Amino acid sequence: MCRRMEQAPDLPADVAARVVELDSMELERAIMLLGHLRQGRLKAKSLAELAQLLGLAPGQAEAAEWKTVLKGLRRDEIFSGEPLTDWPGDRSRDRAAQPGEGGAR
């Protein structure tokens, strides 16, 4: 079982299955949208985006709980020591692909 799936027991099974497939940027977006939903400031277009990311959009009351779960998953991934190569500004793949460049000048 995927580590994210094990750590998301508070989410409905179908949502947890979708969370497993999210990359880091999508996870960040879902967290942000859940925060706006919790505060009651989410427009229909953004609600549809959240439903696309998670498989369904929770109600306002569930949004806070889901956001807490997703933030915990994000925190665990960041501090797990696993490389997060899809974060903005990460150039590790570029440096690895061009070993002669990027050295001391």
DSSP file (Angstrom, degrees, kcal/mol; ACC not computed):
  #  RESIDUE AA STRUCTURE BP1 BP2  ACC     N-H-->O    O-->H-N    N-H-->O    O-->H-N    TCO  KAPPA ALPHA  PHI   PSI    X-CA   Y-CA   Z-CA
    1    1 A M              0   0    0      0, 0.0     5,-0.0     0, 0.0     2,-0.0   0.000 360.0 360.0 360.0 140.7    0.0    0.0    0.0
    2    2 A C     >  -     0   0    0      1,-0.1     4,-2.0     2,-0.0     5,-0.2  -0.314 360.0-123.2 -65.1 145.7    1.2    3.5   -0.9
    3    3 A R  H  > S+     0   0    0      1,-0.2     4,-1.6     2,-0.2    -1,-0.1   0.884 112.0  52.7 -59.9 -40.1    2.5    5.6    2.0
    4    4 A R  H  4 S+     0   0    0      1,-0.2     4,-0.4     2,-0.2    -1,-0.2   0.899 107.7  51.7 -62.7 -39.2    0.0    8.4    1.3
    5    5 A M  H >4 S+     0   0    0      1,-0.2     3,-0.9     2,-0.2    -1,-0.2   0.894 109.0  50.3 -65.6 -39.1   -2.8    5.9    1.3
    6    6 A E  H 3< S+     0   0    0     -4,-2.0    -1,-0.2     1,-0.2    -2,-0.2   0.835 111.9  48.6 -65.4 -32.5   -1.7    4.6    4.7
    7    7 A Q  T 3< S+     0   0    0     -4,-1.6    -1,-0.2     1,-0.2     3,-0.2   0.407 100.9  66.2 -91.3   2.4   -1.5    8.1    6.1
    8    8 A A    X   +     0   0    0     -3,-0.9     3,-1.3    -4,-0.4    -1,-0.2  -0.272  52.1 134.5-117.7  47.5   -5.0    9.3    4.9
    9    9 A P  T 3   +     0   0    0      0, 0.0    -1,-0.1     0, 0.0    -2,-0.1   0.727  68.4  62.9 -69.9 -18.5   -7.4    7.1    6.9
   10   10 A D  T 3  S+     0   0    0     -3,-0.2    -2,-0.1    55,-0.1     3,-0.0   0.556  90.5  82.0 -83.4  -6.7   -9.6   10.1    7.7
   11   11 A L  S <  S-     0   0    0     -3,-1.3    -3,-0.0     1,-0.1     5,-0.0  -0.682  95.2 -95.6 -93.9 150.4  -10.5   10.6    4.0
   12   12 A P     >  -     0   0    0      0, 0.0     4,-2.8     0, 0.0     3,-0.4  -0.330  40.8-111.9 -57.7 149.2  -13.1    8.7    2.2
   13   13 A A  H  > S+     0   0    0      1,-0.3     4,-2.1     2,-0.2     5,-0.1   0.864 116.2  50.4 -56.4 -41.9  -11.6    5.8    0.3
   14   14 A D  H  > S+     0   0    0      2,-0.2     4,-1.2     1,-0.2    -1,-0.3   0.867 113.0  46.5 -68.2 -34.2  -12.2    7.2   -3.2
   15   15 A V  H  > S+     0   0    0     -3,-0.4     4,-2.5     2,-0.2    -2,-0.2   0.914 110.4  52.7 -71.0 -43.1  -10.7   10.6   -2.2
   16   16 A A  H  X S+     0   0    0     -4,-2.8     4,-1.5     1,-0.2    -2,-0.2   0.882 106.6  54.1 -59.4 -37.9   -7.7    8.9   -0.6
   17   17 A A  H  X S+     0   0    0     -4,-2.1     4,-0.6    -5,-0.2    -1,-0.2   0.871 110.1  46.7 -64.6 -36.0   -7.1    6.9   -3.8
   18   18 A R  H >X S+     0   0    0     -4,-1.2     3,-0.9    36,-0.3     4,-0.6   0.882 106.5  57.9 -71.7 -38.3   -7.1   10.2   -5.8
   19   19 A V  H >< S+     0   0    0     -4,-2.5     3,-0.9     1,-0.3    -2,-0.2   0.849  98.1  61.7 -60.5 -34.5   -4.7   11.9   -3.3
   20   20 A V  H 3< S+     0   0    0     -4,-1.5    -1,-0.3     1,-0.2    -2,-0.2   0.846 104.3  49.1 -58.9 -34.0   -2.2    9.1   -4.0
   21   21 A E  H << S+     0   0    0     -3,-0.9    -1,-0.2    -4,-0.6    -2,-0.2   0.596  87.8 106.2 -84.8 -12.0   -2.1   10.2   -7.6
   22   22 A L    <<  -     0   0    0     -3,-0.9     2,-0.1    -4,-0.6    31,-0.0  -0.427  62.1-140.2 -72.0 139.0   -1.5   13.9   -6.9
   23   23 A D     >  -     0   0    0     -2,-0.1     4,-2.4     1,-0.1     5,-0.2  -0.382  37.6 -91.3 -84.3 177.6    1.9   15.4   -7.5
   24   24 A S  H  > S+     0   0    0      1,-0.2     4,-2.2     2,-0.2     5,-0.1   0.866 126.0  50.2 -60.9 -39.4    3.3   18.0   -5.1
   25   25 A M  H  > S+     0   0    0      2,-0.2     4,-2.2     1,-0.2    -1,-0.2   0.901 111.6  48.0 -67.9 -40.0    1.9   21.0   -7.0
   26   26 A E  H  > S+     0   0    0      2,-0.2     4,-2.6     1,-0.2    -2,-0.2   0.881 110.2  52.7 -66.8 -37.6   -1.6   19.5   -7.2
   27   27 A L  H  X S+     0   0    0     -4,-2.4     4,-2.2     2,-0.2    -2,-0.2   0.924 109.5  49.0 -62.4 -44.4   -1.4   18.6   -3.5
   28   28 A E  H  X S+     0   0    0     -4,-2.2     4,-2.3     2,-0.2    -2,-0.2   0.914 111.4  49.7 -59.4 -44.1   -0.5   22.2   -2.7
   29   29 A R  H  X S+     0   0    0     -4,-2.2     4,-2.8     1,-0.2     5,-0.2   0.911 109.7  50.5 -64.0 -42.8   -3.4   23.5   -4.8
   30   30 A A  H  X S+     0   0    0     -4,-2.6     4,-2.4     1,-0.2    -1,-0.2   0.907 110.1  50.5 -62.1 -41.5   -5.9   21.1   -3.1
   31   31 A I  H  X S+     0   0    0     -4,-2.2     4,-1.8     2,-0.2    -2,-0.2   0.925 112.3  47.1 -61.0 -45.5   -4.7   22.4    0.3
   32   32 A M  H  X S+     0   0    0     -4,-2.3     4,-2.0     1,-0.2    -2,-0.2   0.927 112.6  48.4 -63.8 -45.5   -5.2   26.0   -0.8
   33   33 A L  H  X S+     0   0    0     -4,-2.8     4,-2.5     1,-0.2    -1,-0.2   0.880 108.8  53.8 -64.4 -37.8   -8.6   25.4   -2.3
   34   34 A L  H  X S+     0   0    0     -4,-2.4     4,-2.6    -5,-0.2    -1,-0.2   0.885 107.0  52.7 -62.8 -37.9   -9.8   23.5    0.8
   35   35 A G  H  X S+     0   0    0     -4,-1.8     4,-1.5     2,-0.2    -2,-0.2   0.914 110.6  46.2 -63.2 -43.2   -8.7   26.5    2.9
   36   36 A H  H  <>S+     0   0    0     -4,-2.0     5,-2.9     2,-0.2     4,-0.4   0.888 112.4  51.0 -66.5 -38.5  -10.8   28.9    0.8
   37   37 A L  H ><5S+     0   0    0     -4,-2.5     3,-1.4     1,-0.2    -2,-0.2   0.918 106.7  54.2 -64.1 -42.9  -13.7   26.5    0.9
   38   38 A R  H 3<5S+     0   0    0     -4,-2.6    -1,-0.2     1,-0.3    -2,-0.2   0.864 110.1  47.3 -58.9 -36.3  -13.5   26.3    4.7
   39   39 A Q  T 3<5S-     0   0    0     -4,-1.5    -1,-0.3    -5,-0.2    -2,-0.2   0.484 116.8-115.7 -84.6  -2.6  -13.7   30.1    4.8
   40   40 A G  T < 5S+     0   0    0     -3,-1.4    -3,-0.2    -4,-0.4    -2,-0.1   0.722  83.7 116.1  78.1  21.3  -16.7   30.1    2.4
   41   41 A R      < +     0   0    0     -5,-2.9     2,-0.5    -6,-0.2    -4,-0.2  -0.197  35.3 119.8-116.3  42.0  -14.7   32.0   -0.3
   42   42 A L        -     0   0    0     -6,-0.2     2,-0.1    -5,-0.2    -9,-0.0  -0.927  50.7-145.0-113.3 124.2  -14.6   29.4   -3.1
   43   43 A K     >  -     0   0    0     -2,-0.5     4,-2.4     1,-0.1     5,-0.2  -0.350  30.7-102.8 -80.6 165.3  -16.2   30.2   -6.5
   44   44 A A  H  > S+     0   0    0      1,-0.2     4,-2.2     2,-0.2     5,-0.2   0.866 120.3  53.2 -57.7 -41.1  -17.9   27.6   -8.6
   45   45 A K  H  > S+     0   0    0      1,-0.2     4,-1.7     2,-0.2    -1,-0.2   0.913 112.3  44.2 -63.0 -42.5  -14.9   27.3  -11.0
   46   46 A S  H  > S+     0   0    0      2,-0.2     4,-2.4     1,-0.2    -1,-0.2   0.842 110.1  55.6 -71.7 -33.2  -12.5   26.7   -8.2
   47   47 A L  H  X S+     0   0    0     -4,-2.4     4,-2.2     2,-0.2    -2,-0.2   0.889 107.7  49.8 -64.5 -38.5  -15.0   24.2   -6.5
   48   48 A A  H  X S+     0   0    0     -4,-2.2     4,-2.0     2,-0.2    -2,-0.2   0.882 109.3  51.8 -66.2 -38.2  -15.0   22.3   -9.8
   49   49 A E  H  X S+     0   0    0     -4,-1.7     4,-2.3     2,-0.2    -2,-0.2   0.913 109.6  49.5 -63.8 -42.5  -11.2   22.3   -9.8
   50   50 A L  H  X S+     0   0    0     -4,-2.4     4,-2.7     1,-0.2     6,-0.3   0.913 109.9  50.9 -62.3 -43.0  -11.2   20.9   -6.3
   51   51 A A  H  X S+     0   0    0     -4,-2.2     4,-1.7     1,-0.2    -1,-0.2   0.869 110.1  50.6 -63.1 -35.8  -13.6   18.2   -7.2
   52   52 A Q  H  < S+     0   0    0     -4,-2.0    -2,-0.2     2,-0.2    -1,-0.2   0.907 113.0  45.6 -67.7 -41.2  -11.4   17.3  -10.2
   53   53 A L  H  < S+     0   0    0     -4,-2.3    -2,-0.2     1,-0.2    -1,-0.2   0.913 127.4  26.1 -67.1 -43.7   -8.3   17.1   -8.0
   54   54 A L  H  < S-     0   0    0     -4,-2.7   -36,-0.3    -5,-0.2   -35,-0.2   0.481 105.2-112.3-104.5  -4.2   -9.9   15.1   -5.2
   55   55 A G  S  < S+     0   0    0     -4,-1.7     2,-0.3    -5,-0.3    -4,-0.2   0.065  95.1  18.8  93.5 -26.7  -12.7   13.2   -7.0
   56   56 A L  S    S-     0   0    0     -6,-0.3    -2,-0.1   -41,-0.0    -8,-0.0  -0.950  79.9-114.5-164.4 158.8  -15.4   15.2   -5.1
   57   57 A A        -     0   0    0     -2,-0.3    -6,-0.1    -4,-0.0   -10,-0.0  -0.864  30.8-135.0-102.0 132.6  -15.5   18.5   -3.1
   58   58 A P        -     0   0    0      0, 0.0     2,-0.1     0, 0.0    -7,-0.0  -0.255  26.0 -98.3 -76.4 169.8  -16.3   18.3    0.6
   59   59 A G     >  -     0   0    0      1,-0.1     4,-1.7    -2,-0.0     3,-0.2  -0.310  43.4 -95.5 -75.9 171.9  -18.8   20.5    2.4
   60   60 A Q  H  > S+     0   0    0      1,-0.2     4,-0.7     2,-0.2    -1,-0.1   0.872 125.2  52.3 -59.0 -38.6  -17.5   23.5    4.3
   61   61 A A  H  > S+     0   0    0      1,-0.2     4,-0.6     2,-0.2     3,-0.3   0.877 112.0  44.6 -67.9 -37.8  -17.4   21.5    7.6
   62   62 A E  H  > S+     0   0    0      1,-0.2     4,-2.6    -3,-0.2     5,-0.3   0.741  96.0  78.3 -77.0 -22.7  -15.4   18.7    6.1
   63   63 A A  H  X S+     0   0    0     -4,-1.7     4,-2.5     1,-0.2    -1,-0.2   0.869  91.6  50.8 -57.8 -41.1  -12.9   21.0    4.3
   64   64 A A  H  X S+     0   0    0     -4,-0.7     4,-2.1    -3,-0.3    -1,-0.2   0.917 112.3  46.7 -64.0 -43.5  -11.0   21.9    7.5
   65   65 A E  H  X S+     0   0    0     -4,-0.6     4,-2.1     2,-0.2    -2,-0.2   0.927 113.8  47.3 -65.1 -44.9  -10.5   18.2    8.4
   66   66 A W  H  X S+     0   0    0     -4,-2.6     4,-2.6     1,-0.2     5,-0.2   0.900 110.7  52.6 -63.6 -40.3   -9.5   17.3    4.8
   67   67 A K  H  X S+     0   0    0     -4,-2.5     4,-2.7    -5,-0.3     5,-0.2   0.915 107.8  51.5 -62.3 -42.2   -7.0   20.2    4.7
   68   68 A T  H  X S+     0   0    0     -4,-2.1     4,-1.9     2,-0.2    -1,-0.2   0.913 110.8  48.4 -60.1 -43.4   -5.5   19.0    8.0
   69   69 A V  H  X S+     0   0    0     -4,-2.1     4,-2.0     2,-0.2    -2,-0.2   0.937 113.1  46.7 -62.9 -46.7   -5.0   15.5    6.6
   70   70 A L  H  X S+     0   0    0     -4,-2.6     4,-2.5     1,-0.2    -2,-0.2   0.882 110.3  52.7 -66.2 -37.5   -3.4   16.8    3.3
   71   71 A K  H  X S+     0   0    0     -4,-2.7     4,-2.6     1,-0.2    -1,-0.2   0.883 108.2  52.1 -64.3 -36.8   -1.1   19.2    5.2
   72   72 A G  H  X S+     0   0    0     -4,-1.9     4,-2.5    -5,-0.2    -2,-0.2   0.901 109.2  49.3 -63.9 -40.8    0.1   16.3    7.3
   73   73 A L  H  X S+     0   0    0     -4,-2.0     4,-2.1     2,-0.2    -2,-0.2   0.923 111.8  48.7 -63.1 -43.7    0.8   14.3    4.1
   74   74 A R  H  X S+     0   0    0     -4,-2.5     4,-2.3     2,-0.2    -2,-0.2   0.931 112.0  48.7 -61.6 -46.3    2.7   17.2    2.7
   75   75 A R  H  X S+     0   0    0     -4,-2.6     4,-2.4     1,-0.2    -2,-0.2   0.923 110.6  50.7 -60.3 -45.5    4.7   17.6    5.9
   76   76 A D  H  < S+     0   0    0     -4,-2.5     4,-0.5     1,-0.2    -1,-0.2   0.872 111.2  48.5 -62.4 -37.4    5.6   13.9    6.1
   77   77 A E  H >< S+     0   0    0     -4,-2.1     3,-0.6     2,-0.2     5,-0.5   0.897 110.9  50.3 -69.4 -39.8    6.8   13.9    2.5
   78   78 A I  H >< S+     0   0    0     -4,-2.3     3,-0.6     1,-0.2    -2,-0.2   0.919 118.2  37.8 -64.8 -42.5    8.9   17.0    3.0
   79   79 A F  T 3< S+     0   0    0     -4,-2.4    -1,-0.2     1,-0.2    -2,-0.2   0.372  94.9  85.0 -92.7   5.4   10.6   15.6    6.1
   80   80 A S  T <  S-     0   0    0     -3,-0.6    -1,-0.2    -4,-0.5    -2,-0.1   0.675  98.4-120.8 -79.0 -16.3   10.8   12.0    4.9
   81   81 A G    <   +     0   0    0     -3,-0.6    -3,-0.1    -4,-0.4    -2,-0.1   0.399  68.9 134.5  90.2  -3.9   14.1   12.7    3.0
   82   82 A E        -     0   0    0     -5,-0.5    -1,-0.4     1,-0.1    -2,-0.1  -0.597  64.9-104.6 -77.7 140.9   12.6   11.6   -0.3
   83   83 A P        -     0   0    0      0, 0.0     2,-0.7     0, 0.0    -1,-0.1  -0.423  23.5-155.2 -67.6 137.1   13.4   14.0   -3.1
   84   84 A L    >   +     0   0    0     -2,-0.1     3,-0.9     1,-0.1     6,-0.0  -0.810  22.8 167.9-110.1  87.1   10.6   16.3   -4.2
   85   85 A T  T 3   +     0   0    0     -2,-0.7     8,-0.2     1,-0.2    -1,-0.1   0.503  64.5  65.4 -84.7  -4.0   11.7   17.0   -7.8
   86   86 A D  T 3  S+     0   0    0     -3,-0.1    -1,-0.2     2,-0.1   -61,-0.2   0.221  71.9 114.9-104.6  16.8    8.4   18.6   -8.9
   87   87 A W  S X  S-     0   0    0     -3,-0.9     3,-1.7     1,-0.1   -62,-0.0  -0.598  79.8 -93.7 -80.0 146.8    8.6   21.6   -6.7
   88   88 A P  T 3  S+     0   0    0      0, 0.0     3,-0.1     0, 0.0    -1,-0.1  -0.325 109.9  20.0 -60.4 139.2    8.9   25.0   -8.4
   89   89 A G  T 3  S+     0   0    0      1,-0.3     2,-0.6    -3,-0.1    -3,-0.0   0.391  83.2 140.4  84.6  -3.6   12.5   26.1   -8.8
   90   90 A D    <   +     0   0    0     -3,-1.7    -1,-0.3     1,-0.1     3,-0.2  -0.636  20.1 171.6 -76.3 116.5   14.0   22.7   -8.3
   91   91 A R     >  +     0   0    0     -2,-0.6     4,-2.4     1,-0.1     5,-0.2   0.186  42.3 110.9-109.0  14.2   16.9   22.4  -10.7
   92   92 A S  H  > S+     0   0    0      1,-0.2     4,-2.1     2,-0.2     5,-0.1   0.866  80.0  49.1 -62.1 -36.8   18.3   19.1   -9.5
   93   93 A R  H  > S+     0   0    0     -3,-0.2     4,-1.9     2,-0.2    -1,-0.2   0.893 110.3  51.5 -68.8 -37.6   17.3   17.3  -12.7
   94   94 A D  H  > S+     0   0    0      2,-0.2     4,-1.1     1,-0.2    -2,-0.2   0.921 111.9  46.3 -63.5 -43.2   18.8   20.0  -14.9
   95   95 A R  H  < S+     0   0    0     -4,-2.4     3,-0.3     1,-0.2    -2,-0.2   0.889 112.6  49.9 -66.8 -39.1   22.1   19.8  -13.0
   96   96 A A  H  < S+     0   0    0     -4,-2.1    -1,-0.2    -5,-0.2    -2,-0.2   0.843 109.5  51.7 -68.4 -32.6   22.2   16.0  -13.1
   97   97 A A  H  < S+     0   0    0     -4,-1.9    -1,-0.2     1,-0.2    -2,-0.2   0.728 114.7  42.8 -76.8 -21.5   21.5   16.0  -16.9
   98   98 A Q    ><  +     0   0    0     -4,-1.1     3,-1.3    -3,-0.3    -1,-0.2  -0.688  65.9 170.9-126.1  77.0   24.3   18.4  -17.6
   99   99 A P  T 3  S+     0   0    0      0, 0.0    -1,-0.1     0, 0.0    -2,-0.1   0.746  75.2  55.2 -64.2 -24.2   27.3   17.3  -15.5
  100  100 A G  T 3  S+     0   0    0      2,-0.1     3,-0.3     3,-0.0     2,-0.2   0.660 101.4  68.0 -82.6 -14.9   29.8   19.7  -17.1
  101  101 A E  S <  S+     0   0    0     -3,-1.3    -3,-0.1    -6,-0.2     3,-0.1  -0.659  84.1  38.4-104.7 158.8   27.8   22.8  -16.4
  102  102 A G  S    S+     0   0    0     -2,-0.2    -1,-0.2     1,-0.2     3,-0.1   0.502  81.5 128.8  86.7   4.1   27.0   24.5  -13.2
  103  103 A G  S    S-     0   0    0     -3,-0.3    -1,-0.2     1,-0.2     2,-0.0  -0.091  70.4 -59.2 -80.1-174.2   30.4   24.0  -11.5
  104  104 A A              0   0    0      1,-0.1    -1,-0.2    -3,-0.1    -2,-0.0  -0.361 360.0 360.0 -66.7 145.8   32.6   26.5   -9.9
  105  105 A R              0   0    0     -3,-0.1    -1,-0.1    -2,-0.0    -2,-0.0   0.384 360.0 360.0-111.0 360.0   33.7   29.4  -12.1
